[in-house]
């Protein structure tokens, strides 16, 4: 039998390298299994010690652009030139995953895109934190959804929407039965069929913008954060279901507020009136 030649050998090496690169998870993305860390303050694997669990997570402790932050009015710079958030979402097949501390809805082939500063970011997944991770002038709300987007060069942009207790959120209402199925059967993943991300209501053109990080390990920095100003509503039952479904003992899954340091918090508003000169209401 003739031995394979050099070209064939090089071809095999190239295929193997490509397989390894594709199989290896992106270091910029949050981990899929969250059981290694907790949100319990004072715990050996709690928020103050995330950076000690793995060397790849060191940024959680020593990073200077960490999220979440307090969106304090004193640090806000009004920039009408930021422009409206350009979105082009589409309905596509999705799965619901129990990651240990949260419920994640993942669009299998992407759910469309947003465009920020000329860069296009594909919608990959969304998940929920309760109470809210970001605060406004020190006030924490009842829930926060993160819509996670990724560009072709693995840069991350997250759109966050904050909720207070009130009328049920219509998007969560669509998923309630699927979340109950996950909670009842303790399955880690279930297909939920076609889900339209356009049903996630933003409700306002106004938003905050700052540079931060993932709020879970590996706490990757360089994340473009967009937090909508309008506070929407969610029912107590919906918040309770999201927490009970994940089977952890934590009362919440919100990372503590991190220092702003020298970062600028930008604010977009379509029009600036006289009453808006210091801060838009």
ABEGO torsion letter per residue (X at the ends): XBBBBAAAAAAAAAAAAAAAAAABBBAABBBABAAABBABBGBAABAAAAAAABAAAAAAAABABBOBBBBBAAABBBBAAAEBBBBBBBBBBBBBBBAGABBBBBBAAEAEBBBBGGBBBBBABBBBBOBBABBBGGBBBABBBBBBBBBAAGBBBBBBBBBBBEBBBAAAAAAAAAAAAAAAAGBABBBAEBBBAAABBAGBABBBBBBBBBABOAGBBGBBBBBBABBBBBBAAAAAAAAAAAGBABABABBBBBBAEABBBBBBBABBBAAAAABBX
